[in-house]
Amino acid sequence: MTLEAVRSGPWKLHLATADDQPAKKKAASQPQLYNLADDIGEARNVAAEHSDIVQRLTALAQRMNDDLGQTAIGPGCRPLGRATNPQPLIDDDGNVRAGFVGGTNRFP
């Protein structure tokens, strides 16, 4: 999985993608910035008018890459865990497992 965009408040930055990487949006050589409060359909790229926001969100994406990874598992990700005896919370008869019962012990 590849990180394709970063959002902060009303701003959404589609990161530049290489031509050989799959992306939901058309591959771009430059990041694309949209103000979702004004343009929910992402029709107007405002990156040229807001280079400070592009820079801030690009730095945020880089920090994420350094910790979690953008295209692979980064150093901040813990290994997958395994439960020794996994049990469903609700069985096929609708009974809720002991210890997870609130006001009822059966799911309607």
C-alpha distances in whole Angstrom, upper triangle without the diagonal:
4,7,9,12,14,17,21,24,24,22,19,17,15,14,15,13,14,15,14,10,9,10,12,15,17,15,18,19,20,18,20,21,22,25,24,27,29,27,24,24,22,25,26,24,26,25,28,30,28,27,27,25,22,23,23,19,18,20,18,14,16,17,14,12,16,15,12,10,8,6,7,9,12,16,16,14,17,17,16,20,22,25,28,30,27,29,28,29,31,33,34,37,36,37,35,35,37,36,34,37,38,41,40,39,39,36,38
4,6,9,12,15,18,22,22,19,16,14,12,10,11,9,11,13,12,8,9,8,11,13,14,13,14,16,16,15,16,18,20,22,22,25,27,24,23,22,20,23,24,21,23,21,24,27,24,23,24,21,19,20,20,16,15,17,15,11,13,15,12,10,14,14,11,9,5,5,8,10,12,16,16,15,18,19,19,23,25,28,31,33,30,32,32,32,34,36,37,40,39,40,38,37,40,39,36,39,40,43,43,42,41,38,40
4,6,8,11,15,18,18,16,13,11,9,8,10,9,12,15,14,11,11,9,11,12,14,13,14,15,15,13,14,15,17,19,19,22,24,22,20,20,18,21,21,19,20,18,22,24,21,20,21,18,16,16,16,13,12,13,12,8,10,12,9,9,12,13,10,8,5,7,10,12,12,16,16,15,18,20,20,23,26,29,32,34,31,33,32,32,35,37,37,41,39,40,38,37,40,38,36,39,39,42,42,42,41,38,40
4,7,10,14,17,17,14,10,8,6,5,8,7,11,13,14,10,10,7,8,9,11,10,11,13,12,10,11,12,14,16,16,20,21,19,17,17,14,17,18,15,17,16,19,21,19,18,19,16,14,16,16,12,11,14,13,10,12,14,12,12,15,16,14,12,8,10,13,15,16,20,19,19,22,23,23,27,29,32,35,37,34,36,34,34,36,38,39,42,40,42,39,40,42,40,38,40,40,43,43,43,42,39,41
4,7,10,13,13,10,7,5,4,5,9,10,14,16,17,14,13,10,10,10,13,12,12,14,12,9,9,9,11,13,13,16,18,16,15,15,12,15,16,14,15,13,17,18,16,16,17,13,11,13,13,9,9,12,11,8,12,14,12,12,16,16,14,13,10,12,16,17,17,20,19,19,23,25,25,28,31,33,37,38,35,36,35,35,36,39,40,42,40,41,39,39,42,40,37,40,39,42,42,43,42,39,40
4,7,10,11,8,6,5,7,8,11,13,17,19,20,17,17,14,14,14,16,16,15,16,14,11,11,10,11,12,12,15,17,16,15,16,14,17,17,14,15,13,17,18,15,15,15,11,10,12,10,7,8,10,8,7,10,11,10,12,15,15,14,13,11,14,17,18,17,20,18,19,22,24,25,27,30,33,36,38,35,36,35,34,36,39,40,43,40,41,39,39,41,39,36,39,38,41,41,42,41,39,40
4,7,7,6,4,6,9,11,14,16,20,22,24,20,20,16,16,15,18,18,18,19,16,13,12,10,9,10,10,12,14,14,13,15,13,16,16,14,14,14,17,17,14,15,14,11,11,13,11,8,10,12,9,10,13,14,12,15,17,17,16,17,15,18,20,21,20,22,20,21,24,26,27,29,32,34,37,38,36,36,35,34,36,39,40,42,39,41,38,38,40,38,35,37,37,39,40,41,40,37,39
4,6,5,7,9,12,14,17,20,23,26,27,24,23,20,20,19,22,22,20,22,19,15,14,11,11,10,10,12,14,15,14,17,15,18,17,16,15,14,18,17,14,15,13,9,11,12,10,8,11,12,9,11,14,14,13,16,18,18,18,19,17,21,23,23,22,23,21,22,25,28,28,30,33,35,39,40,37,38,36,35,37,40,41,44,41,42,39,39,41,38,36,38,37,39,40,41,41,38,40
4,6,8,11,14,17,20,22,26,29,30,27,26,23,21,21,24,24,23,24,21,17,16,12,11,9,9,9,12,13,13,16,15,18,17,16,15,16,19,17,14,16,15,11,13,15,12,11,15,15,13,15,18,18,17,20,22,22,21,22,21,24,26,26,25,27,24,25,28,31,31,33,36,37,41,41,39,39,37,36,37,41,42,44,41,42,39,40,41,39,36,38,36,38,40,41,41,38,39
4,7,10,13,16,19,22,26,27,29,26,25,22,20,19,22,22,21,23,20,16,14,10,8,5,5,5,8,9,9,13,11,14,14,13,12,14,17,15,13,15,14,11,13,15,14,12,15,17,15,16,20,20,19,22,24,24,23,24,22,25,27,28,27,29,27,28,31,33,33,35,38,39,43,44,41,41,39,37,39,42,43,45,42,43,41,42,43,41,38,40,38,40,41,43,42,39,40
4,7,10,13,16,18,22,24,26,23,23,19,18,17,19,19,18,19,16,12,10,7,6,5,6,8,10,10,10,13,10,13,12,11,10,10,14,13,10,12,12,8,9,12,11,9,12,14,12,13,17,17,17,19,22,22,21,21,19,22,25,26,25,27,25,26,29,32,32,35,37,39,43,44,41,42,40,39,40,43,44,46,43,45,42,43,45,43,40,42,40,42,44,45,44,41,42
4,7,9,13,15,19,21,23,20,19,15,14,13,16,16,15,17,14,10,8,6,5,6,7,10,12,10,10,11,9,12,12,10,10,10,14,14,12,13,13,10,9,12,11,8,11,13,12,12,15,16,15,17,20,20,19,19,16,19,22,23,23,25,24,24,28,30,30,32,35,37,41,42,39,40,38,37,39,41,42,45,42,43,41,42,44,42,39,41,40,42,43,44,43,40,41
4,6,9,12,16,18,20,17,17,14,13,12,14,13,12,13,10,7,6,4,6,9,10,14,14,13,13,13,10,13,12,9,10,8,12,13,11,11,12,9,7,10,10,7,8,11,10,9,13,15,14,15,18,19,18,17,14,17,20,22,21,24,23,23,27,29,30,32,35,38,41,43,40,41,39,39,41,43,44,47,44,45,43,44,46,44,41,43,42,45,46,46,45,42,44
4,7,9,12,14,16,14,13,10,10,8,10,10,9,11,9,6,5,6,8,12,12,16,16,14,14,13,10,13,12,10,11,10,14,15,14,14,15,12,10,12,13,10,9,13,12,10,13,16,15,15,18,19,18,16,13,15,18,20,21,24,23,23,27,28,29,32,35,37,41,42,39,40,39,38,40,42,43,46,44,45,43,43,46,44,41,44,43,46,46,46,45,42,43
4,6,10,13,14,12,13,10,11,10,11,9,8,9,7,5,7,9,12,15,16,19,20,18,18,17,14,16,15,12,14,11,14,16,15,13,15,13,9,11,12,9,8,11,11,9,11,14,13,12,16,17,16,14,11,13,16,18,18,21,21,22,25,27,28,31,34,37,40,42,39,41,39,39,41,44,44,47,45,47,44,44,47,45,42,45,45,47,48,48,47,44,45
4,7,10,12,10,12,10,12,10,10,7,5,5,5,5,7,11,14,17,19,22,22,20,20,19,15,17,16,13,14,12,14,17,16,14,16,15,11,13,15,12,10,13,14,11,13,16,15,14,17,20,19,16,12,13,17,20,20,23,23,24,28,29,30,33,36,39,42,44,41,43,42,42,44,46,47,50,48,49,47,47,50,48,45,48,48,51,51,51,50,47,48
4,6,8,7,8,7,10,9,9,5,6,7,8,8,10,14,16,20,21,24,25,22,21,20,17,18,18,16,18,15,18,21,20,18,20,18,15,16,18,15,13,16,16,13,14,18,16,14,18,20,18,15,12,11,15,18,19,22,23,23,27,28,28,32,34,37,41,42,40,42,41,41,43,45,45,48,47,48,46,46,49,47,45,48,48,50,50,50,49,46,48
4,5,5,8,9,12,12,10,6,7,7,10,11,14,17,20,23,24,28,28,25,25,23,20,21,21,19,21,18,20,24,23,21,23,22,18,19,21,18,16,18,19,16,16,20,19,16,19,22,20,17,13,12,16,19,20,23,25,25,28,28,29,33,35,39,42,43,41,43,42,43,45,46,47,50,49,50,48,48,51,50,47,50,50,53,53,53,51,49,50
4,6,8,9,12,11,9,6,8,9,12,14,15,19,21,25,26,29,29,26,26,23,21,21,22,19,22,20,22,25,25,23,26,24,21,22,24,22,19,22,23,19,20,23,22,20,23,25,23,20,16,15,18,22,23,27,28,27,31,31,31,35,37,40,43,45,42,44,43,44,46,47,47,51,49,51,50,50,52,51,49,52,52,55,54,54,52,49,51
4,7,9,13,13,11,9,11,12,15,16,18,22,24,27,28,31,32,28,28,25,23,24,25,22,25,23,25,28,28,26,28,27,23,24,26,23,21,23,24,20,20,24,22,19,22,24,22,19,16,13,16,20,22,25,27,26,29,29,29,33,35,38,41,42,40,42,41,43,44,45,45,49,48,49,48,48,51,50,47,50,51,54,53,52,51,48,49
4,6,10,11,10,8,11,12,14,15,16,19,21,25,25,29,29,26,25,23,21,22,23,21,24,22,24,27,26,25,26,25,21,22,24,21,18,21,21,17,18,21,19,17,20,21,19,16,12,10,13,17,19,22,24,23,26,26,26,30,32,35,38,39,37,39,38,39,41,42,42,46,44,46,44,44,47,46,44,46,47,50,49,49,48,45,46
4,7,9,9,8,11,14,16,15,16,19,20,24,23,27,28,24,23,21,19,21,22,20,23,22,25,27,26,26,27,25,22,24,25,21,20,22,22,18,20,22,20,18,22,23,20,17,14,12,15,18,20,24,25,23,26,26,26,29,31,34,37,38,35,37,36,37,38,40,39,43,42,44,42,42,45,44,42,44,45,48,47,46,45,42,43
4,5,7,7,10,13,14,13,13,16,17,20,20,23,24,21,19,17,15,17,19,17,20,19,22,24,23,23,25,22,19,21,22,19,17,20,20,16,18,21,19,17,21,22,19,17,13,12,16,19,20,24,24,23,26,27,26,30,32,34,38,39,36,37,36,36,38,39,39,43,41,43,41,42,45,44,41,43,44,46,46,45,44,41,42
4,7,8,11,15,15,14,13,15,15,18,17,21,21,18,16,14,13,15,17,16,19,19,22,24,23,23,25,22,20,22,23,19,19,22,21,18,20,23,20,20,23,24,21,19,16,15,18,21,23,26,26,25,28,28,27,31,32,35,38,39,36,37,35,35,36,38,38,41,39,42,40,41,44,43,40,42,42,44,44,44,42,39,40
4,6,8,12,13,11,10,13,13,16,16,20,19,16,15,12,11,12,14,13,16,16,19,21,20,21,23,20,18,20,21,18,18,21,20,18,20,23,21,20,24,25,23,21,17,17,20,23,24,28,28,27,30,31,30,34,36,38,42,42,39,40,38,39,40,42,41,44,43,45,43,44,47,46,43,45,45,47,47,47,45,42,43
4,6,10,11,11,11,14,15,18,19,22,22,18,18,15,13,13,14,13,17,16,18,21,21,21,24,21,18,21,23,20,19,22,22,19,21,24,23,22,25,27,25,22,18,18,22,25,26,30,30,29,32,33,33,36,38,41,44,45,42,43,42,42,43,45,44,48,46,48,47,47,50,49,46,48,48,51,50,50,49,45,46
4,7,9,10,10,14,16,20,20,24,23,20,20,18,15,16,16,14,17,16,18,21,21,20,22,21,17,19,21,18,17,20,20,17,19,22,21,19,23,25,23,20,16,16,19,23,24,27,28,28,31,31,32,35,37,40,44,45,42,44,42,43,44,46,46,49,47,49,48,48,51,50,47,49,49,52,52,51,50,47,48
4,5,7,8,12,14,18,19,23,22,19,20,18,14,15,14,12,14,13,14,18,18,16,19,18,14,17,19,16,15,18,19,16,18,21,21,19,22,25,23,20,17,17,21,24,24,28,28,28,32,33,33,37,39,42,46,47,44,46,44,45,46,48,48,51,50,52,50,50,53,51,48,51,51,53,53,53,52,49,50
4,7,9,13,16,20,21,25,24,22,22,21,17,17,16,13,15,13,14,17,17,15,18,18,14,15,18,16,14,17,19,16,17,21,20,19,22,24,23,21,17,18,21,24,24,27,28,29,32,34,34,38,41,44,47,49,46,48,47,47,49,51,51,54,52,54,52,52,55,53,51,53,53,56,56,56,55,52,53
4,6,10,13,17,19,22,21,19,20,19,15,16,14,11,12,9,10,14,13,12,15,14,10,12,15,13,11,15,16,14,15,19,19,18,21,23,23,20,17,18,22,25,24,27,27,28,32,34,35,38,41,44,47,49,46,48,46,47,48,51,51,54,52,54,51,52,54,52,50,52,52,54,55,55,54,51,52
4,7,10,13,16,19,19,17,17,17,13,14,13,9,10,7,10,13,12,10,13,11,8,10,12,10,9,12,13,12,13,17,16,16,19,21,20,18,15,17,21,23,22,25,25,26,30,31,32,36,39,41,45,46,44,45,44,44,45,48,48,51,49,51,48,49,51,49,46,49,48,51,51,52,51,48,49
4,7,10,12,16,15,13,14,13,9,10,9,6,7,6,9,11,11,11,13,11,8,12,13,11,11,15,15,14,16,19,18,19,22,23,22,21,17,19,23,25,25,28,27,28,31,33,34,37,40,42,46,47,44,45,43,43,45,47,48,50,48,50,48,48,50,49,46,48,47,50,50,51,50,47,47
4,7,9,12,12,11,12,12,8,10,8,5,5,5,8,9,8,9,11,8,7,11,11,9,11,14,14,13,16,18,18,19,22,23,23,21,19,21,24,26,25,28,27,28,31,34,34,37,40,42,46,47,44,45,43,42,44,47,47,50,47,49,47,47,49,47,45,47,46,48,49,49,49,45,46
4,6,9,8,7,8,9,6,8,7,6,6,7,11,11,10,12,13,10,10,14,14,12,14,17,16,16,19,21,20,21,24,25,24,24,21,23,26,28,27,30,29,29,33,35,35,37,40,42,46,47,44,44,42,41,43,45,46,48,46,47,45,46,48,46,43,45,44,46,47,48,47,44,44
4,6,6,6,7,10,8,10,8,8,8,10,13,11,10,13,14,10,11,15,14,13,15,18,17,17,21,22,21,23,26,26,26,25,23,25,28,30,29,32,30,30,34,36,36,38,41,43,47,47,44,45,42,41,43,45,46,48,45,47,45,46,48,46,43,44,43,45,46,47,46,43,43
4,5,5,4,8,7,10,10,11,11,13,16,15,14,17,17,14,14,18,17,15,17,20,18,18,22,23,22,24,27,27,26,26,23,25,28,29,29,32,30,30,33,35,35,37,39,41,45,45,42,42,40,38,39,42,43,45,42,44,42,43,45,43,40,41,40,41,42,44,43,40,40
4,6,6,10,10,12,12,13,13,15,18,16,15,18,18,15,16,20,18,17,20,22,20,21,25,25,24,27,29,29,28,28,26,29,31,32,32,34,32,32,35,38,37,39,42,43,47,47,44,44,41,40,41,44,44,46,43,45,42,44,46,44,40,42,40,41,43,44,43,40,40
4,6,9,9,10,10,11,11,14,16,14,14,18,18,16,17,20,20,18,21,24,22,23,26,27,27,29,31,32,31,31,28,30,33,34,34,37,35,35,38,40,40,42,45,46,50,50,47,47,44,43,44,47,47,49,46,48,46,47,49,47,44,45,43,45,46,47,46,43,43
4,5,5,7,7,9,10,13,16,15,15,18,19,16,16,20,20,18,20,23,22,22,25,27,26,27,30,31,29,29,26,28,31,33,33,36,34,34,37,39,39,41,43,45,48,49,45,45,43,42,43,45,45,47,45,47,45,46,49,47,44,45,43,45,46,47,46,42,42
4,5,8,10,12,13,15,18,18,17,20,21,17,18,21,21,18,21,23,22,21,25,26,25,26,30,30,28,28,25,27,30,31,31,34,32,32,35,37,36,38,40,41,45,45,42,42,39,38,39,42,42,44,41,43,41,43,45,44,40,41,40,42,42,43,42,39,39
4,5,8,11,13,16,18,18,18,21,22,19,19,22,22,20,21,25,23,22,26,27,26,27,30,31,29,28,25,26,29,31,32,35,33,33,36,37,36,39,41,42,46,46,43,43,40,39,40,42,42,44,42,44,43,44,47,45,42,43,42,44,44,45,43,40,40
4,6,7,10,12,15,15,15,17,19,16,15,19,19,17,18,21,20,19,23,25,23,24,28,28,27,26,22,24,27,29,30,33,32,31,34,36,36,38,41,42,46,46,43,44,41,41,41,44,44,46,44,46,44,45,48,46,43,45,44,45,46,47,45,42,42
4,7,10,12,14,15,16,18,20,18,17,21,21,19,20,24,23,22,25,28,26,27,31,32,30,29,25,27,30,32,33,36,35,35,38,39,39,42,44,46,50,50,47,47,45,44,45,47,47,49,47,49,48,49,51,50,47,48,47,49,49,50,49,45,45
4,6,9,11,11,12,15,17,15,14,18,19,18,19,22,22,21,24,27,26,27,30,31,30,29,25,27,31,33,33,36,35,35,38,40,40,43,45,47,51,52,49,49,47,46,47,50,50,52,50,52,50,51,53,52,49,50,49,51,51,52,51,48,48
4,6,8,9,10,12,14,13,11,15,16,15,15,19,19,18,21,24,23,24,27,28,27,26,23,25,28,30,30,33,32,33,36,38,38,41,44,46,50,51,48,48,46,46,47,50,50,52,50,52,50,51,53,51,48,50,49,51,52,53,52,48,49
4,6,5,6,9,11,10,9,13,14,14,15,18,18,18,21,23,23,24,27,28,28,27,24,26,29,31,31,33,32,33,37,39,39,42,45,47,51,52,49,50,48,47,49,51,52,54,52,53,51,52,54,52,49,51,50,52,53,54,53,50,50
4,5,5,6,9,8,6,10,12,11,12,15,16,16,18,20,21,21,24,26,25,24,21,24,27,29,28,31,30,31,35,37,38,41,44,46,50,51,48,49,48,47,49,51,52,55,52,54,51,52,54,52,49,51,50,52,53,54,53,50,51
4,6,6,10,10,9,11,14,14,14,17,19,19,20,23,24,24,26,28,29,27,24,27,30,32,31,33,33,34,38,40,41,44,47,50,53,55,52,53,51,51,52,55,56,58,56,57,55,56,57,55,53,55,54,56,57,58,57,54,55
4,6,9,9,10,12,14,14,15,18,19,20,22,24,25,26,28,30,30,29,26,29,32,34,33,35,34,35,39,41,42,45,48,50,54,55,53,54,52,51,53,56,56,59,56,57,55,56,57,55,52,54,53,55,56,57,57,54,54
4,5,6,6,9,10,11,12,14,16,17,19,20,21,23,25,26,27,26,24,26,30,31,30,32,31,32,36,38,39,42,45,47,51,52,50,51,49,48,50,53,54,56,54,55,52,53,54,52,49,51,50,52,54,55,54,51,52
4,5,5,6,9,10,10,12,14,15,16,18,20,21,22,24,25,24,22,25,28,29,28,30,29,31,34,37,38,41,44,47,50,52,49,51,49,49,51,54,55,57,54,56,53,53,55,53,50,52,51,54,55,56,55,52,54
4,5,5,6,9,10,11,12,14,15,17,19,20,21,23,24,24,22,25,28,29,27,28,27,29,33,36,37,40,43,46,49,51,48,50,48,48,50,53,54,56,54,55,52,52,53,51,48,51,49,52,53,54,54,51,53
4,5,5,6,8,10,10,12,14,15,16,18,20,21,22,22,20,23,26,27,25,27,25,27,31,34,35,37,41,43,46,48,45,46,45,44,46,49,50,53,50,51,48,48,50,48,45,47,46,48,50,51,51,48,49
4,6,5,6,9,10,10,12,14,15,16,18,20,20,20,17,20,23,25,23,25,24,26,30,32,33,36,40,42,46,47,45,46,45,44,46,49,50,53,50,51,48,49,50,48,45,48,47,49,51,51,51,48,49
4,6,5,6,9,10,10,12,14,15,16,19,20,19,17,20,23,24,22,24,23,25,29,32,33,36,39,42,45,47,45,47,46,45,47,50,51,54,51,52,49,49,51,49,46,49,48,51,52,52,52,50,51
4,5,5,6,9,10,11,12,14,15,17,18,18,17,20,23,23,21,22,21,23,27,30,31,34,37,40,43,45,43,44,43,42,45,48,49,52,49,50,47,47,48,45,43,46,45,47,49,49,49,47,48
4,5,5,6,9,10,10,12,14,15,16,16,14,17,20,21,19,21,20,21,25,28,29,31,35,37,41,42,40,41,40,39,42,45,46,48,46,47,44,44,45,43,41,43,42,45,46,47,47,44,46
4,5,5,6,9,10,10,12,14,15,14,12,15,18,19,17,19,19,21,24,27,28,31,35,37,41,43,40,42,41,41,43,46,47,50,47,48,46,45,47,45,42,45,45,47,48,49,49,46,48
4,5,5,6,9,10,10,13,14,14,13,16,18,19,16,18,17,19,23,26,28,31,34,37,40,42,40,42,41,41,43,46,48,50,48,48,46,45,46,44,42,45,44,47,48,49,49,46,48
4,5,5,6,9,10,11,12,12,12,15,17,17,15,16,15,17,21,24,25,28,31,34,37,39,37,39,38,37,40,43,44,47,44,45,42,41,43,40,38,41,40,43,45,45,45,43,45
4,5,5,6,9,10,10,9,8,12,14,14,13,15,14,16,19,22,23,26,30,32,36,38,35,37,36,36,39,41,43,46,43,44,41,41,42,40,38,41,41,44,44,45,44,42,44
4,5,5,6,9,10,9,9,12,13,14,12,13,13,15,19,22,24,27,30,33,36,39,37,39,38,38,41,43,45,48,46,46,43,43,44,42,40,43,43,46,47,47,47,45,47
4,5,5,6,8,9,10,13,14,14,11,12,11,14,17,20,22,25,29,31,34,37,35,37,37,36,39,42,44,47,44,44,41,41,42,39,38,41,41,44,45,45,45,43,45
4,5,5,6,6,7,11,12,11,9,11,9,11,15,17,19,22,25,28,31,34,32,34,33,33,36,39,40,43,41,41,38,37,39,37,35,38,38,41,42,42,42,40,42
4,5,5,4,5,8,9,9,7,9,9,11,15,17,19,22,26,29,32,34,32,35,34,35,37,40,41,44,42,43,40,39,41,39,37,40,40,44,44,44,44,42,44
4,6,6,8,11,11,10,7,8,8,11,14,17,19,22,26,29,32,34,33,36,36,36,39,41,43,46,44,44,41,40,41,39,38,41,41,45,45,45,45,43,46
4,6,9,12,11,9,6,6,5,7,11,14,16,19,23,26,29,31,30,32,32,32,36,38,40,43,41,41,38,37,38,35,34,37,38,41,42,41,42,40,43
4,7,9,8,6,4,6,5,6,10,12,14,17,20,23,26,29,27,30,30,30,33,35,37,40,38,38,35,34,36,34,32,35,36,39,40,39,39,37,40
4,6,5,5,4,8,8,8,12,14,15,19,22,25,28,31,29,32,31,32,35,37,38,42,40,40,38,37,38,37,35,38,39,42,42,42,42,39,42
4,6,8,8,11,12,12,15,17,18,21,24,27,31,33,31,33,32,33,35,37,39,42,40,41,38,38,40,38,36,39,40,43,43,43,42,40,42
4,7,9,12,14,13,16,16,17,21,24,27,30,32,30,33,32,33,36,37,38,42,40,41,39,38,40,39,37,40,41,44,44,43,43,40,42
4,6,10,11,10,13,13,14,18,21,24,27,29,28,30,30,31,34,36,37,40,39,40,37,36,38,37,35,39,40,43,43,42,41,39,42
4,7,8,6,9,9,11,15,18,21,24,27,25,28,28,29,32,34,35,39,37,38,35,34,36,34,33,36,37,41,41,40,39,38,40
4,6,6,9,11,13,16,20,23,26,29,27,30,31,31,34,36,38,41,40,40,37,36,37,35,34,37,38,42,42,41,41,39,42
4,6,8,10,13,16,20,23,25,28,28,30,31,32,35,37,39,42,41,40,37,36,37,35,34,37,38,42,42,41,42,40,43
4,7,10,13,15,19,21,24,27,26,29,29,29,33,35,37,40,38,38,35,33,34,32,31,34,35,39,39,39,39,38,41
4,7,9,12,15,18,21,24,23,25,26,26,30,32,34,37,35,35,32,30,32,30,29,32,33,37,37,36,36,35,38
4,7,9,12,15,18,21,20,23,24,24,28,30,32,35,33,33,30,28,29,27,26,30,31,35,35,34,35,34,37
4,6,10,13,16,19,18,21,22,24,27,28,31,34,32,32,29,27,29,27,27,30,32,36,35,34,34,33,36
4,7,10,13,16,15,18,19,20,23,25,27,30,29,29,26,24,26,25,24,28,29,33,32,31,31,30,33
4,7,10,12,12,15,17,18,21,23,25,28,27,26,24,21,23,22,21,25,27,31,30,28,29,28,31
4,6,9,9,12,14,16,19,20,23,26,25,24,22,19,21,20,20,24,26,30,29,27,27,26,30
4,6,5,9,12,13,17,17,20,23,22,21,19,16,17,17,17,21,23,27,26,23,24,24,27
4,6,10,13,15,18,18,21,23,23,22,20,17,18,18,18,22,25,28,27,24,25,25,29
4,6,10,13,15,15,18,20,20,18,17,13,15,15,16,19,23,26,24,21,22,22,26
4,7,9,12,12,15,18,17,16,14,12,14,14,14,17,21,24,22,19,20,20,23
4,6,9,9,12,14,14,12,11,8,11,12,12,15,18,21,19,16,16,16,20
4,5,6,9,11,11,10,9,7,11,12,11,13,16,19,17,14,13,13,16
4,7,10,11,9,8,6,5,9,10,8,10,12,15,13,11,11,10,14
4,7,8,6,5,5,6,10,12,9,10,13,15,12,9,8,7,11
4,5,5,5,7,8,11,14,12,13,16,17,14,11,9,9,12
4,5,7,10,11,15,17,16,16,18,19,16,13,11,10,12
4,6,9,11,14,17,16,15,17,18,14,11,9,9,10
4,6,9,12,15,13,12,14,14,11,9,6,5,7
4,6,9,12,11,9,12,13,9,6,4,6,9
4,6,9,7,6,9,11,8,5,5,7,10
4,6,6,7,11,13,11,8,9,10,14
4,6,6,10,12,11,8,11,13,16
4,6,9,12,11,10,13,14,18
4,6,10,10,8,11,12,15
4,6,6,5,8,10,13
4,5,7,10,11,13
4,7,9,11,12
4,6,7,9
4,7,10
4,6
4
